[in-house]
Amino acid sequence: MTPTTIPDAATIGARIVRDIPEVPRTLSLDEPFDHADIDSLVLAEAAVVATREYGVLVHDWELRTAGTLRRAGELVHARLVAERPQA
């Protein structure tokens, strides 16, 4: 059986906000959420998407602390790696 490939942090970061209309399409992976007026409700929605999409628990406050899409993706990626079954 081939292990499932874990997406990279940039892919995860972009995916968790892809379908949230309040997130500007021009938001770069490294632009701080505060500069883009991303509020706590949007981050709560992104946390739900991340949890459902990737099966790891993510809280909105963790995304706020991460501060950017790239670092949010790194957070989710690290949890996916930690939960991956060891061969």
Secondary structure, 3 states (H helix, E strand, C coil): CCCCCCCCHHHHHHHCCCCCCCCCCCCCCCCCHHHHCCCHHHHHHHHHHHHHHHCCCCCHHHHHHHCCHHHHHHHHHHHHHHHCCCC
